[in-house]
Amino acid sequence: MAKTPAGTPHDPRGAERFNEERAAYTVASAKPDLEAGLKAIRDTVKTLKPVPGVYRMLDTRGDVLYVGKARALKNRVANYTQANNLTQRLLRMVSQTRRMEIVTTNSEAEALLLEAQFIKRFRPPFNVLLRDDKSFPFILLRTDHGFPRIMKHRGARRAKGNYYGPFASAGSVNTTINALQKLFLLRSCTDSFFSRRERPCLLYQIKRCSAPCVGRIDEDGYAGLVKQAQDFLGGKSSAVQQDLERQMAKAAQDLDFETAAILRDRLRAATFIQGSQAINASGVGDADVFALASKGGQIAVQAFFIRGGQNWGHRAFFPTHTKDVEDDEILADVLAQFYEEVPPPRTILVDRELPEQPLIEEAFAASAEHRVEISIPQRGDRRKLMQQAQRNAVEALDRRLAESGTKAKTLREMAEFLELPDVPQRIEIYDNSHIQGTKAVGGMVVAGPEGYLKNQYRKFNIKTAQGNDDFGMMREVMHRRFSRAMKEDPDRETSGEKTVWPDLVLIDGGKGQMSAVRDTLEELGIEDVPLIAIAKGPHHGREGREVFHFPDGREKTLPVNSPVLFYLQTLRDEVHRFAIGAHRAKRSRAITASPLDEIPGIGPTRKRALLLHFGTAGKVRAASLKDLQRAPGVSAAVAQTIYDFYHAAG
């Protein structure tokens, strides 16, 4: 949503060389590409009207370079045709542009929301990006059952109930839910588990559930607990605690010490929830707090999530593509992308004025269906809270810079040890997992300077390798991976988050795996992708050493206390974990597979109906055509298909 596109695409040849080359870029040296980009934009301007909307700039491959919004599309897009007024960054973007896509909207606020959606979907290299692939967890109190269930929730909010959040992490949600179970004794089990119970489960025994499944509490009594939970999560925690204190005092006065002890434990749970808040947010109500810190060309945004005067966690964000973008615009972009997924509260506290702040408030209000106010706190508890957020932002950025400095040094040393021309920007690590050749799966993990790129992990179901042939499995994985790369990007032009070609391939294995990979790539005509195999050394158990195998047959080792060794081991361990997980999932699916799965046209619903009707897959196989036709949900045509599948060969 920034007025000016920002950032530079990531170049796998190395960040330092990339920046040097881009700094030397001039209009004259890029004139042919620039003219093509200007022509594409001018052609688009001819078709535009001065109406609000969102525009996307696309390169030769159709990848989105930049997403922007405008109050008047014709005027905004026309600005990009004035080459003499463009910065070097904008000239780079325009020179790569070959096509534009336009979406008109009813208002500029609607355009702002759509822009945030597109940025999150396409991850353009010239937009400020909030790099956070995980959705935020919420606590959901479901109300579509006579005895509502409390649970952790991520993703789309389709279930009927009350959502409380966001929480900063799954851990903070789990901790809060555990305390809430002690406090309000609400069930957390699934509806199917609930319906099958004949006696209380363990949660009842440890006083974390009131056991409504077996009638230990009636519906009205449970509704009272639900009401207390809603009040507590809605900010009325003091009233709930006072009510519990009155009940405990009365139980003690009546000499009902067992009930008094239960109420005492519930009060302790309430105290735990409030005492676990490291940040004093009393009197704030529902609000999100954002503070920004910048240093050394890096940005950190610290967020606190306050609901009902309780701190539900905090998280630091480190947006990318922020070079040459003003701090206030960066914070505005972060908010727009953050609230694309999370519903905004009524109050958002920030540490600086935002560009187009009334427009942002209007857009957030339309999304949340209630008034949203963005303000800079000046005094009182809110000002203290903002100062704490600012301190946390600075500290988070300092930690980030210290970690990146240490990691950058490790990566440089790794590149030197592995004899690479540059620090690798994309490392692909491979491993296979199977049991005596069955249910074999190959795993690919991707890592970069900023950590693992989990949205680019891949698994390969082994199809051609036979038996317990590790080398054959590795050859198959490599052939499938790199033959596809050659089809998709033979000239190796793709860069940034859509990178196809790795700067380093790390293989979990020894000489045999190295030979299999090297020969496979040579058959494909690929000889310039760096390959390294990592294998356990002869004294691995005692010394923790690894042996690194090079394509030319050389071997190297590292000292056991080397940070480079530790980093490479973590890469190997990550792909091992991923491959084993994929293999176990495949094995689990095979265990639960049914012979009915092989029948064409039989989906999960019909399979379930057949099994419920006949009892077993064997009885379905032995059934006559008329018996099949009598099964619920099975038409005459489907019954004929099932019968023919089992009897046609006969």
LUMKOL-982577 format. One line per field, with one value per residue (C-alpha): residue in three letters; x, y, z; residue number from 1. Coordinates in steps of 0.1 Angstrom, whole numbers. Example, Ala and Ser with C-alpha at 12.3 -4.5 7.8 and 13.67 -1.06 7.14 Angstrom:
<nodes>
aa <- (ALA	SER)
px <- (123	137)
py <- (-45	-11)
pz <- (78	71)
i <- (1	2)
</nodes>
This chain:
<nodes>
aa <- (MET	ALA	LYS	THR	PRO	ALA	GLY	THR	PRO	HIS	ASP	PRO	ARG	GLY	ALA	GLU	ARG	PHE	ASN	GLU	GLU	ARG	ALA	ALA	TYR	THR	VAL	ALA	SER	ALA	LYS	PRO	ASP	LEU	GLU	ALA	GLY	LEU	LYS	ALA	ILE	ARG	ASP	THR	VAL	LYS	THR	LEU	LYS	PRO	VAL	PRO	GLY	VAL	TYR	ARG	MET	LEU	ASP	THR	ARG	GLY	ASP	VAL	LEU	TYR	VAL	GLY	LYS	ALA	ARG	ALA	LEU	LYS	ASN	ARG	VAL	ALA	ASN	TYR	THR	GLN	ALA	ASN	ASN	LEU	THR	GLN	ARG	LEU	LEU	ARG	MET	VAL	SER	GLN	THR	ARG	ARG	MET	GLU	ILE	VAL	THR	THR	ASN	SER	GLU	ALA	GLU	ALA	LEU	LEU	LEU	GLU	ALA	GLN	PHE	ILE	LYS	ARG	PHE	ARG	PRO	PRO	PHE	ASN	VAL	LEU	LEU	ARG	ASP	ASP	LYS	SER	PHE	PRO	PHE	ILE	LEU	LEU	ARG	THR	ASP	HIS	GLY	PHE	PRO	ARG	ILE	MET	LYS	HIS	ARG	GLY	ALA	ARG	ARG	ALA	LYS	GLY	ASN	TYR	TYR	GLY	PRO	PHE	ALA	SER	ALA	GLY	SER	VAL	ASN	THR	THR	ILE	ASN	ALA	LEU	GLN	LYS	LEU	PHE	LEU	LEU	ARG	SER	CYS	THR	ASP	SER	PHE	PHE	SER	ARG	ARG	GLU	ARG	PRO	CYS	LEU	LEU	TYR	GLN	ILE	LYS	ARG	CYS	SER	ALA	PRO	CYS	VAL	GLY	ARG	ILE	ASP	GLU	ASP	GLY	TYR	ALA	GLY	LEU	VAL	LYS	GLN	ALA	GLN	ASP	PHE	LEU	GLY	GLY	LYS	SER	SER	ALA	VAL	GLN	GLN	ASP	LEU	GLU	ARG	GLN	MET	ALA	LYS	ALA	ALA	GLN	ASP	LEU	ASP	PHE	GLU	THR	ALA	ALA	ILE	LEU	ARG	ASP	ARG	LEU	ARG	ALA	ALA	THR	PHE	ILE	GLN	GLY	SER	GLN	ALA	ILE	ASN	ALA	SER	GLY	VAL	GLY	ASP	ALA	ASP	VAL	PHE	ALA	LEU	ALA	SER	LYS	GLY	GLY	GLN	ILE	ALA	VAL	GLN	ALA	PHE	PHE	ILE	ARG	GLY	GLY	GLN	ASN	TRP	GLY	HIS	ARG	ALA	PHE	PHE	PRO	THR	HIS	THR	LYS	ASP	VAL	GLU	ASP	ASP	GLU	ILE	LEU	ALA	ASP	VAL	LEU	ALA	GLN	PHE	TYR	GLU	GLU	VAL	PRO	PRO	PRO	ARG	THR	ILE	LEU	VAL	ASP	ARG	GLU	LEU	PRO	GLU	GLN	PRO	LEU	ILE	GLU	GLU	ALA	PHE	ALA	ALA	SER	ALA	GLU	HIS	ARG	VAL	GLU	ILE	SER	ILE	PRO	GLN	ARG	GLY	ASP	ARG	ARG	LYS	LEU	MET	GLN	GLN	ALA	GLN	ARG	ASN	ALA	VAL	GLU	ALA	LEU	ASP	ARG	ARG	LEU	ALA	GLU	SER	GLY	THR	LYS	ALA	LYS	THR	LEU	ARG	GLU	MET	ALA	GLU	PHE	LEU	GLU	LEU	PRO	ASP	VAL	PRO	GLN	ARG	ILE	GLU	ILE	TYR	ASP	ASN	SER	HIS	ILE	GLN	GLY	THR	LYS	ALA	VAL	GLY	GLY	MET	VAL	VAL	ALA	GLY	PRO	GLU	GLY	TYR	LEU	LYS	ASN	GLN	TYR	ARG	LYS	PHE	ASN	ILE	LYS	THR	ALA	GLN	GLY	ASN	ASP	ASP	PHE	GLY	MET	MET	ARG	GLU	VAL	MET	HIS	ARG	ARG	PHE	SER	ARG	ALA	MET	LYS	GLU	ASP	PRO	ASP	ARG	GLU	THR	SER	GLY	GLU	LYS	THR	VAL	TRP	PRO	ASP	LEU	VAL	LEU	ILE	ASP	GLY	GLY	LYS	GLY	GLN	MET	SER	ALA	VAL	ARG	ASP	THR	LEU	GLU	GLU	LEU	GLY	ILE	GLU	ASP	VAL	PRO	LEU	ILE	ALA	ILE	ALA	LYS	GLY	PRO	HIS	HIS	GLY	ARG	GLU	GLY	ARG	GLU	VAL	PHE	HIS	PHE	PRO	ASP	GLY	ARG	GLU	LYS	THR	LEU	PRO	VAL	ASN	SER	PRO	VAL	LEU	PHE	TYR	LEU	GLN	THR	LEU	ARG	ASP	GLU	VAL	HIS	ARG	PHE	ALA	ILE	GLY	ALA	HIS	ARG	ALA	LYS	ARG	SER	ARG	ALA	ILE	THR	ALA	SER	PRO	LEU	ASP	GLU	ILE	PRO	GLY	ILE	GLY	PRO	THR	ARG	LYS	ARG	ALA	LEU	LEU	LEU	HIS	PHE	GLY	THR	ALA	GLY	LYS	VAL	ARG	ALA	ALA	SER	LEU	LYS	ASP	LEU	GLN	ARG	ALA	PRO	GLY	VAL	SER	ALA	ALA	VAL	ALA	GLN	THR	ILE	TYR	ASP	PHE	TYR	HIS	ALA	ALA	GLY)
px <- (0	30	29	64	74	102	129	151	147	169	198	212	246	252	238	270	276	239	240	272	258	224	242	259	227	218	190	214	227	192	176	164	147	134	118	100	87	76	58	39	29	19	-3	-20	-26	-45	-72	-74	-99	-95	-112	-99	-83	-53	-25	0	32	44	77	84	75	42	55	42	69	48	13	0	-33	-46	-74	-72	-56	-50	-31	-11	1	9	35	56	60	80	114	133	114	119	145	170	148	117	137	147	111	98	126	115	78	62	25	1	-31	-58	-86	-110	-128	-157	-135	-99	-104	-115	-84	-62	-76	-73	-37	-28	-44	-24	8	3	-6	21	50	62	100	93	68	76	68	58	76	54	39	22	-14	-20	-37	-69	-89	-123	-153	-176	-213	-227	-232	-252	-220	-196	-160	-129	-101	-71	-79	-60	-71	-105	-131	-160	-171	-199	-186	-166	-130	-105	-71	-48	-22	15	22	8	26	8	-25	-18	-8	-38	-62	-47	-53	-88	-96	-86	-105	-138	-137	-148	-144	-118	-126	-141	-178	-173	-152	-178	-206	-188	-179	-195	-173	-153	-119	-86	-92	-121	-98	-72	-99	-97	-132	-166	-174	-207	-203	-215	-238	-216	-229	-262	-267	-276	-246	-223	-239	-229	-193	-194	-208	-180	-154	-169	-168	-132	-120	-140	-122	-144	-118	-122	-159	-153	-127	-149	-177	-154	-142	-178	-186	-154	-162	-198	-186	-161	-188	-210	-181	-181	-144	-141	-160	-140	-108	-120	-129	-95	-77	-99	-89	-52	-57	-72	-42	-18	-33	-31	3	18	13	48	34	11	-19	-46	-69	-61	-90	-88	-58	-28	4	30	64	92	130	155	193	219	193	172	137	120	83	73	36	17	-17	-40	-75	-97	-67	-47	-15	-20	16	40	59	86	84	113	98	119	123	125	155	148	113	103	97	61	53	69	47	16	25	31	-3	-22	-7	-10	-47	-54	-57	-63	-95	-84	-94	-112	-79	-45	-17	14	45	43	19	10	6	-31	-41	-78	-80	-64	-89	-117	-105	-100	-134	-150	-131	-139	-175	-168	-150	-112	-91	-53	-36	-3	-5	6	2	-8	-8	-10	21	40	29	41	75	78	70	96	122	113	116	151	162	146	165	198	194	186	216	239	224	227	263	272	253	268	302	293	279	311	332	310	313	351	352	330	349	318	322	298	278	248	214	195	206	187	192	180	174	153	132	118	116	133	124	86	67	98	98	124	126	139	144	154	174	186	205	173	165	144	120	94	69	94	99	91	85	89	70	95	80	107	135	130	137	161	181	191	212	184	160	184	188	151	147	175	162	127	138	163	145	116	139	153	118	106	137	164	182	182	167	143	153	140	115	106	142	143	181	201	235	243	229	236	230	226	249	284	304	276	249	274	281	244	236	266	260	223	230	257	232	209	238	241	277	278	255	278	273	283	275	276	281	289	326	342	342	309	295	325	337	306	326	312	329	321	324	331	322	358	362	379	369	371	363	358	367	340	336	332	301	302	300	271	252	256	245	213	206	211	190	161	159	161	132	112	118	109	77	67	74	55	25	26	28	-1	-23	-14	-25	-59	-63	-92	-96	-126	-101	-92	-127	-131	-158	-159	-151	-149	-187	-197	-169	-181	-217	-207	-187	-214	-240	-219	-195	-162	-147	-147	-185	-188	-167	-190	-223	-246	-256	-291	-275	-252	-281	-299	-270	-278	-263	-254	-272	-278	-249	-225	-236	-229	-194	-186	-199	-180	-148	-148	-164	-155	-123	-143)
py <- (0	23	51	41	6	-7	-33	-53	-89	-115	-126	-161	-150	-134	-103	-83	-87	-81	-48	-36	-43	-27	4	9	6	37	47	46	11	-3	18	-12	-29	4	13	-20	-15	21	10	-17	9	35	9	2	38	43	19	33	57	79	54	36	2	-21	-26	-53	-51	-84	-94	-116	-148	-134	-131	-102	-75	-50	-45	-10	8	41	66	73	45	65	92	69	45	73	85	55	67	98	81	112	115	79	67	39	14	24	23	-13	-22	-5	-20	-55	-48	-63	-64	-49	-63	-40	-45	-16	-12	8	28	35	17	-14	-11	-9	-42	-59	-47	-64	-96	-96	-88	-117	-140	-131	-119	-93	-85	-47	-45	-43	-79	-91	-124	-146	-177	-190	-179	-166	-189	-181	-196	-208	-214	-233	-228	-253	-279	-282	-283	-259	-269	-248	-253	-238	-226	-215	-205	-195	-188	-209	-227	-211	-197	-170	-164	-148	-137	-134	-150	-146	-183	-218	-222	-192	-205	-240	-225	-203	-232	-254	-227	-220	-257	-256	-224	-232	-270	-268	-298	-298	-332	-336	-342	-378	-385	-368	-389	-422	-417	-440	-428	-397	-394	-385	-347	-351	-370	-342	-315	-300	-309	-311	-343	-332	-362	-386	-362	-351	-316	-306	-283	-253	-257	-260	-229	-210	-221	-211	-177	-172	-181	-156	-129	-137	-138	-107	-86	-91	-111	-92	-99	-136	-138	-120	-144	-174	-159	-155	-191	-203	-184	-197	-233	-229	-214	-244	-267	-280	-281	-303	-277	-249	-267	-270	-233	-224	-243	-225	-191	-201	-208	-173	-158	-178	-164	-129	-134	-148	-115	-100	-67	-46	-39	-31	-3	-7	-30	-44	-30	-40	-21	-16	0	2	2	7	2	-8	-10	-35	-30	-46	-41	-52	-61	-66	-82	-69	-83	-75	-58	-90	-94	-124	-124	-104	-110	-92	-89	-83	-70	-73	-52	-21	-3	34	32	56	41	53	37	4	4	11	-17	-41	-32	-37	-71	-82	-73	-90	-122	-110	-90	-56	-45	-12	4	2	20	30	50	74	90	68	80	80	71	80	57	29	33	33	1	-17	-6	-20	-53	-56	-42	-19	14	12	40	43	66	75	73	104	97	72	34	34	56	33	3	20	27	-9	-19	5	-10	-45	-35	-21	-52	-76	-57	-59	-96	-100	-80	-100	-133	-123	-112	-145	-165	-144	-153	-190	-189	-173	-199	-226	-213	-212	-248	-262	-242	-223	-191	-171	-175	-197	-180	-212	-245	-277	-307	-342	-375	-407	-426	-461	-495	-522	-503	-500	-468	-449	-412	-386	-353	-319	-291	-256	-231	-196	-169	-161	-197	-225	-218	-243	-233	-246	-281	-309	-347	-372	-405	-430	-446	-464	-474	-511	-527	-514	-493	-460	-450	-456	-436	-407	-409	-408	-378	-358	-366	-355	-323	-310	-322	-301	-271	-273	-272	-243	-222	-234	-200	-198	-164	-168	-150	-141	-163	-181	-193	-226	-233	-240	-226	-257	-293	-311	-349	-370	-399	-409	-418	-439	-412	-386	-407	-413	-376	-365	-390	-381	-344	-351	-371	-340	-318	-300	-297	-264	-270	-275	-309	-321	-353	-354	-388	-399	-405	-437	-423	-403	-418	-408	-376	-364	-360	-359	-366	-343	-359	-338	-347	-353	-380	-358	-359	-332	-330	-302	-298	-311	-276	-258	-236	-246	-283	-276	-256	-283	-310	-290	-289	-327	-333	-311	-330	-363	-352	-341	-373	-395	-376	-379	-417	-422	-403	-425	-456	-445	-439	-474	-489	-473	-479	-500	-523	-500	-472	-489	-489	-460	-435	-445	-416	-413	-408	-439	-460	-451	-459	-493	-502	-492	-512	-544	-543	-552	-547	-585	-585	-558	-579	-610	-590	-596	-568	-565	-563	-535	-516	-517	-500	-464	-438	-463	-459	-487	-474	-473	-507	-521	-504	-521	-555	-553	-543	-575	-599	-588	-609	-640)
pz <- (0	-1	-26	-38	-48	-26	-24	-47	-59	-44	-66	-61	-73	-40	-23	-24	-61	-67	-49	-66	-101	-92	-78	-112	-131	-152	-176	-205	-199	-195	-223	-244	-215	-201	-234	-235	-200	-207	-238	-219	-193	-219	-236	-203	-195	-228	-214	-179	-163	-132	-109	-78	-82	-79	-105	-109	-129	-145	-161	-191	-173	-159	-124	-104	-98	-78	-66	-60	-53	-65	-60	-97	-117	-149	-130	-108	-135	-159	-133	-142	-178	-167	-168	-158	-126	-115	-90	-98	-80	-100	-132	-125	-119	-150	-172	-161	-167	-198	-189	-164	-149	-135	-111	-104	-71	-57	-34	-25	9	-10	-32	-1	12	-22	-25	8	-4	-37	-19	5	-24	-50	-27	-52	-51	-52	-24	13	25	59	60	82	66	96	105	140	165	182	211	198	221	198	203	177	204	236	256	239	233	239	214	195	160	130	95	82	108	95	127	147	180	197	186	210	197	180	202	194	193	196	229	244	232	247	280	282	272	299	325	312	315	352	357	339	334	298	275	248	231	197	193	182	212	234	220	226	263	289	318	325	308	325	322	346	371	370	374	339	327	343	323	306	283	311	329	358	351	335	305	327	350	320	304	336	332	295	305	330	304	279	305	315	279	271	297	328	346	379	381	375	402	427	419	425	458	470	461	478	510	511	505	534	556	548	557	521	520	489	468	484	474	438	437	453	424	399	414	413	375	371	389	368	336	348	365	333	316	314	302	322	300	326	315	278	268	233	214	193	198	171	174	147	151	123	123	97	70	89	103	133	141	176	182	214	214	242	247	277	294	292	272	248	236	215	183	164	126	102	69	38	6	28	12	4	19	47	81	83	50	61	92	72	48	77	93	59	54	90	92	58	79	114	123	136	171	178	188	172	189	168	175	145	121	92	56	45	81	77	46	65	93	68	52	85	97	65	71	108	105	135	140	141	155	149	174	190	228	246	283	310	307	269	267	291	270	238	254	264	228	215	238	227	190	196	215	189	161	181	185	148	138	161	149	113	118	133	107	79	92	94	58	45	62	49	13	17	32	4	-22	-34	-55	-33	-2	-13	-13	-18	-4	-12	10	0	18	13	39	36	53	32	1	9	10	-1	-1	-11	8	-3	23	12	33	28	47	67	76	62	34	44	18	-8	8	-15	-12	-39	-39	-53	-84	-104	-80	-70	-36	-11	-36	-20	-50	-74	-52	-52	-90	-94	-71	-88	-123	-115	-96	-122	-154	-142	-134	-170	-184	-162	-163	-188	-188	-150	-150	-121	-89	-55	-37	-69	-74	-93	-93	-61	-53	-34	-33	0	0	31	22	12	-20	-35	-32	-45	-76	-82	-80	-101	-128	-130	-134	-160	-180	-179	-191	-157	-145	-127	-97	-66	-50	-15	3	41	58	93	99	112	148	146	178	198	181	163	130	95	62	33	-1	-32	-68	-77	-50	-24	13	39	76	101	138	161	176	142	138	101	110	134	108	81	106	114	76	74	105	91	58	78	99	69	49	79	85	49	50	82	68	37	58	79	49	36	69	67	30	18	-13	-21	-28	-61	-75	-100	-90	-53	-31	7	12	-8	6	41	32	18	48	72	52	46	75	57	22	18	21	-5	-28	-22	-25	-54	-78	-61	-27	-39	-53	-19	-2	8	-15	-42	-76	-100	-122	-93	-81	-116	-116	-82	-93	-126	-109	-88	-113	-148	-148	-139)
i <- (1	2	3	4	5	6	7	8	9	10	11	12	13	14	15	16	17	18	19	20	21	22	23	24	25	26	27	28	29	30	31	32	33	34	35	36	37	38	39	40	41	42	43	44	45	46	47	48	49	50	51	52	53	54	55	56	57	58	59	60	61	62	63	64	65	66	67	68	69	70	71	72	73	74	75	76	77	78	79	80	81	82	83	84	85	86	87	88	89	90	91	92	93	94	95	96	97	98	99	100	101	102	103	104	105	106	107	108	109	110	111	112	113	114	115	116	117	118	119	120	121	122	123	124	125	126	127	128	129	130	131	132	133	134	135	136	137	138	139	140	141	142	143	144	145	146	147	148	149	150	151	152	153	154	155	156	157	158	159	160	161	162	163	164	165	166	167	168	169	170	171	172	173	174	175	176	177	178	179	180	181	182	183	184	185	186	187	188	189	190	191	192	193	194	195	196	197	198	199	200	201	202	203	204	205	206	207	208	209	210	211	212	213	214	215	216	217	218	219	220	221	222	223	224	225	226	227	228	229	230	231	232	233	234	235	236	237	238	239	240	241	242	243	244	245	246	247	248	249	250	251	252	253	254	255	256	257	258	259	260	261	262	263	264	265	266	267	268	269	270	271	272	273	274	275	276	277	278	279	280	281	282	283	284	285	286	287	288	289	290	291	292	293	294	295	296	297	298	299	300	301	302	303	304	305	306	307	308	309	310	311	312	313	314	315	316	317	318	319	320	321	322	323	324	325	326	327	328	329	330	331	332	333	334	335	336	337	338	339	340	341	342	343	344	345	346	347	348	349	350	351	352	353	354	355	356	357	358	359	360	361	362	363	364	365	366	367	368	369	370	371	372	373	374	375	376	377	378	379	380	381	382	383	384	385	386	387	388	389	390	391	392	393	394	395	396	397	398	399	400	401	402	403	404	405	406	407	408	409	410	411	412	413	414	415	416	417	418	419	420	421	422	423	424	425	426	427	428	429	430	431	432	433	434	435	436	437	438	439	440	441	442	443	444	445	446	447	448	449	450	451	452	453	454	455	456	457	458	459	460	461	462	463	464	465	466	467	468	469	470	471	472	473	474	475	476	477	478	479	480	481	482	483	484	485	486	487	488	489	490	491	492	493	494	495	496	497	498	499	500	501	502	503	504	505	506	507	508	509	510	511	512	513	514	515	516	517	518	519	520	521	522	523	524	525	526	527	528	529	530	531	532	533	534	535	536	537	538	539	540	541	542	543	544	545	546	547	548	549	550	551	552	553	554	555	556	557	558	559	560	561	562	563	564	565	566	567	568	569	570	571	572	573	574	575	576	577	578	579	580	581	582	583	584	585	586	587	588	589	590	591	592	593	594	595	596	597	598	599	600	601	602	603	604	605	606	607	608	609	610	611	612	613	614	615	616	617	618	619	620	621	622	623	624	625	626	627	628	629	630	631	632	633	634	635	636	637	638	639	640	641	642	643	644	645	646	647	648	649	650)
</nodes>
